[in-house]
Amino acid sequence: MKQITDLNHIEARTFFLKEESYFNFDLPKYFVFQNLLEEVEKKIIKGKQLSDFYNSSSSGNQKAIYPFNCEDVNYTLLNNKDGKFAWRPLQLIHPAIYISLVHRITEKNNWTLIVDKFKEFQTNSKIKCHSIPLQSDGKQSDKATTVSNWWQLIEQQSIKLSLNFDYVLYTDITDCYGSIYTHSIPWALHTKPTAKDKKNDKSLIGNIIDIHLQDMSYGQTNGIPQGSVLMDFIAEMVLGYADLEL
């Protein structure tokens, strides 16, 4: 198995464009998205920017409609995780926006910057991050590999440490994905001063990610979608930045 930060930009793009990465929650088997992703990439996005399509209309006179001007761009499903009152919103991201974001993140220079930033996040030897998405190198699915890795590195390691320690403290972030401030992504990737100084620079990958997330969320800057490996990876950018600050 490999962490996705060990992949090159071409391998990373292929990884994110798999159906298993597009959504990582359980749906009936008759929901198949791979063909859709391939067709959208081939006919719409490849070689172009998503913004190239904003002005397209049958008459040619229609005012451009931007994704962030529209509600419900993504499709939301509510999932109950404990049979009680804990409802979790999971989202199927609009495929055109998803593929556009994947392509921008996995451009060679952008991917190199992101991978180097994750190396910086992990410079503190006292903080171990075992939640970066994994690519399976065997017959197991990526999801099964991730669960197995978590069991070995977290659950089993906790048992080992219990020989030397009497207590373990578990903490969690309430509504983690729903509370992520999208502007903190440029802060994480470029430092807060640089991100604030260049907040209108659309060539910065942090700003590109921020814009795509707002396109999915009616222009809002609070919260990111949950339910895809890509969003897990983006959340790790913010959490890695938090580790660094701590």
C-alpha positions as CSV (number, residue, x, y, z in Angstrom):
1,M,0.0,0.0,0.0
2,K,1.0,3.6,-0.5
3,Q,0.0,6.9,1.0
4,I,-1.3,9.1,-1.8
5,T,1.5,11.6,-1.0
6,D,3.9,8.9,-2.3
7,L,2.3,9.0,-5.7
8,N,3.4,11.2,-8.6
9,H,0.9,13.7,-10.0
10,I,-0.2,11.3,-12.8
11,E,-0.8,8.4,-10.4
12,A,-2.6,10.8,-8.0
13,R,-4.9,11.9,-10.7
14,T,-5.8,8.4,-11.7
15,F,-6.4,7.5,-8.0
16,F,-8.8,10.4,-7.4
17,L,-10.7,9.7,-10.6
18,K,-11.6,6.2,-9.5
19,E,-15.2,5.6,-8.6
20,E,-14.0,4.4,-5.2
21,S,-12.4,7.7,-4.5
22,Y,-15.3,9.8,-5.8
23,F,-17.5,8.4,-3.0
24,N,-16.4,6.3,-0.1
25,F,-19.6,5.4,1.6
26,D,-22.0,2.5,1.0
27,L,-24.5,2.7,-1.8
28,P,-26.5,0.0,-3.6
29,K,-24.4,-1.8,-6.2
30,Y,-26.5,-0.5,-9.1
31,F,-25.1,3.0,-8.5
32,V,-22.2,3.1,-10.9
33,F,-20.3,6.4,-11.4
34,Q,-17.1,5.3,-13.2
35,N,-18.6,5.7,-16.7
36,L,-19.9,9.1,-15.8
37,L,-16.6,10.3,-14.5
38,E,-14.8,9.1,-17.6
39,E,-17.3,10.7,-20.0
40,V,-17.2,14.1,-18.1
41,E,-13.4,14.1,-18.1
42,K,-13.2,13.2,-21.8
43,K,-15.9,15.5,-23.2
44,I,-16.0,18.4,-20.9
45,I,-13.0,19.1,-18.7
46,K,-9.9,17.6,-20.3
47,G,-7.7,20.4,-21.7
48,K,-10.1,23.1,-20.5
49,Q,-11.0,25.1,-17.4
50,L,-14.4,24.7,-15.9
51,S,-14.9,28.5,-16.3
52,D,-14.7,28.0,-20.1
53,F,-18.3,26.7,-19.9
54,Y,-19.9,29.4,-17.8
55,N,-20.9,31.6,-20.7
56,S,-22.2,28.8,-22.9
57,S,-25.9,29.0,-23.9
58,S,-28.1,28.2,-26.9
59,S,-28.6,31.9,-27.8
60,G,-25.2,33.2,-26.9
61,N,-26.8,36.2,-25.1
62,Q,-27.5,34.6,-21.7
63,K,-25.7,36.0,-18.7
64,A,-23.1,33.7,-17.3
65,I,-24.3,31.6,-14.4
66,Y,-21.6,30.6,-11.9
67,P,-21.8,27.4,-9.8
68,F,-21.6,29.4,-6.6
69,N,-24.8,31.3,-7.6
70,C,-26.7,28.0,-7.5
71,E,-28.0,26.0,-4.5
72,D,-27.8,22.2,-4.3
73,V,-25.0,21.8,-6.8
74,N,-24.0,18.7,-4.9
75,Y,-26.4,15.9,-4.0
76,T,-26.8,15.4,-0.3
77,L,-27.7,12.2,1.5
78,L,-28.2,11.9,5.3
79,N,-26.6,9.0,7.0
80,N,-27.3,7.9,10.6
81,K,-24.2,6.5,12.2
82,D,-25.5,5.3,15.5
83,G,-29.3,4.7,15.1
84,K,-30.1,7.7,17.3
85,F,-29.8,11.4,16.6
86,A,-26.3,11.7,15.0
87,W,-27.1,12.4,11.3
88,R,-24.2,12.9,9.0
89,P,-24.6,14.7,5.6
90,L,-22.8,12.9,2.9
91,Q,-22.4,14.5,-0.5
92,L,-22.0,13.4,-4.1
93,I,-20.0,16.2,-5.6
94,H,-21.1,17.6,-9.0
95,P,-18.9,15.5,-11.3
96,A,-17.7,18.5,-13.5
97,I,-16.6,20.4,-10.4
98,Y,-15.0,17.3,-8.9
99,I,-13.0,16.5,-12.0
100,S,-12.0,20.1,-12.5
101,L,-10.6,20.2,-8.9
102,V,-8.8,16.9,-9.3
103,H,-7.1,18.1,-12.5
104,R,-6.0,21.4,-10.8
105,I,-4.7,19.7,-7.7
106,T,-2.7,17.1,-9.7
107,E,-1.0,19.5,-12.1
108,K,2.7,18.7,-11.6
109,N,3.7,21.9,-9.8
110,N,0.6,22.0,-7.6
111,W,1.0,18.4,-6.6
112,T,4.7,18.9,-5.8
113,L,3.8,21.9,-3.5
114,I,1.1,19.9,-1.7
115,V,3.3,16.8,-1.2
116,D,6.2,19.0,0.2
117,K,3.7,20.7,2.5
118,F,2.6,17.4,3.9
119,K,6.3,16.5,4.6
120,E,6.5,19.8,6.5
121,F,3.4,18.9,8.5
122,Q,5.0,15.7,9.7
123,T,8.4,17.1,10.8
124,N,7.3,16.9,14.5
125,S,8.2,13.3,15.5
126,K,5.7,13.4,18.5
127,I,2.7,13.8,16.1
128,K,1.8,10.7,14.0
129,C,-0.7,11.1,11.2
130,H,-2.2,7.7,10.1
131,S,-5.3,9.1,8.3
132,I,-3.8,10.2,5.0
133,P,-5.7,8.3,2.2
134,L,-4.1,5.0,1.0
135,Q,-3.9,3.3,-2.3
136,S,-4.1,-0.5,-2.1
137,D,-1.4,-2.5,-3.9
138,G,-3.2,-5.8,-3.6
139,K,-6.7,-7.4,-4.0
140,Q,-8.1,-5.4,-1.1
141,S,-10.0,-2.2,-1.9
142,D,-8.6,1.1,-0.9
143,K,-11.2,1.4,1.8
144,A,-10.4,-2.0,3.3
145,T,-6.7,-1.2,3.2
146,T,-7.4,2.0,5.1
147,V,-9.4,0.2,7.8
148,S,-6.7,-2.5,8.1
149,N,-4.0,0.2,8.4
150,W,-6.0,2.0,11.1
151,W,-6.4,-1.2,13.1
152,Q,-2.7,-2.0,13.0
153,L,-1.3,1.5,13.6
154,I,-4.0,2.9,16.0
155,E,-5.8,0.0,17.7
156,Q,-2.9,-2.4,18.0
157,Q,-0.4,0.3,18.9
158,S,-2.8,1.5,21.7
159,I,-2.7,-2.0,23.2
160,K,1.1,-2.0,23.1
161,L,1.3,1.4,24.8
162,S,-1.1,0.3,27.5
163,L,1.8,-1.8,28.9
164,N,3.5,1.5,29.9
165,F,0.6,3.9,30.4
166,D,-2.5,3.8,32.6
167,Y,-4.7,6.2,30.6
168,V,-5.4,7.0,27.0
169,L,-7.2,10.3,26.0
170,Y,-9.4,10.3,23.0
171,T,-10.5,13.7,21.5
172,D,-12.5,14.5,18.4
173,I,-13.5,17.6,16.5
174,T,-17.3,18.2,16.5
175,D,-18.7,18.5,13.0
176,C,-15.1,18.6,11.6
177,Y,-15.9,18.8,7.9
178,G,-18.9,21.1,8.4
179,S,-16.8,23.6,10.4
180,I,-13.7,23.9,8.2
181,Y,-13.2,27.4,7.1
182,T,-12.3,27.2,3.4
183,H,-10.0,30.2,3.5
184,S,-7.8,28.2,5.9
185,I,-6.8,25.9,3.1
186,P,-4.7,28.6,1.4
187,W,-3.3,29.4,4.8
188,A,-2.3,25.7,5.2
189,L,-0.6,25.5,1.8
190,H,1.0,28.9,1.4
191,T,1.1,30.3,5.0
192,K,-1.5,32.7,6.4
193,P,0.4,36.0,5.5
194,T,1.0,34.9,1.9
195,A,-2.6,33.7,1.5
196,K,-4.0,37.0,2.8
197,D,-1.6,39.0,0.7
198,K,-2.5,37.1,-2.4
199,K,-6.1,36.2,-1.8
200,N,-7.1,37.2,-5.3
201,D,-4.3,35.3,-7.0
202,K,-6.1,32.5,-8.8
203,S,-2.9,30.8,-9.7
204,L,-2.3,29.6,-6.1
205,I,-3.5,26.1,-5.6
206,G,-4.9,26.9,-2.2
207,N,-7.1,29.6,-3.7
208,I,-8.1,27.3,-6.5
209,I,-9.3,24.7,-4.0
210,D,-11.1,27.4,-2.0
211,I,-12.9,28.6,-5.1
212,H,-14.0,25.1,-6.1
213,L,-15.3,24.4,-2.6
214,Q,-17.4,27.7,-2.7
215,D,-18.7,26.6,-6.1
216,M,-20.1,23.5,-4.4
217,S,-21.6,25.3,-1.5
218,Y,-23.6,28.3,-2.8
219,G,-20.6,30.6,-2.3
220,Q,-20.3,29.7,1.4
221,T,-16.8,29.6,3.0
222,N,-17.8,27.4,6.0
223,G,-17.7,23.7,5.6
224,I,-16.5,21.2,3.0
225,P,-18.4,18.2,1.6
226,Q,-18.0,14.8,3.2
227,G,-18.1,11.5,1.5
228,S,-15.1,11.4,-0.9
229,V,-11.4,10.6,-0.6
230,L,-10.6,13.9,-2.2
231,M,-12.3,15.8,0.6
232,D,-10.6,13.6,3.2
233,F,-7.3,14.6,1.6
234,I,-8.3,18.3,1.7
235,A,-9.4,18.0,5.3
236,E,-5.9,16.6,6.1
237,M,-4.3,19.7,4.7
238,V,-6.1,21.8,7.3
239,L,-5.6,19.2,10.1
240,G,-1.9,18.9,9.2
241,Y,-1.6,22.7,9.4
242,A,-3.2,22.6,12.8
243,D,-0.7,19.9,13.9
244,L,2.1,22.3,12.7
245,E,0.7,25.2,14.7
246,L,0.3,23.0,17.8
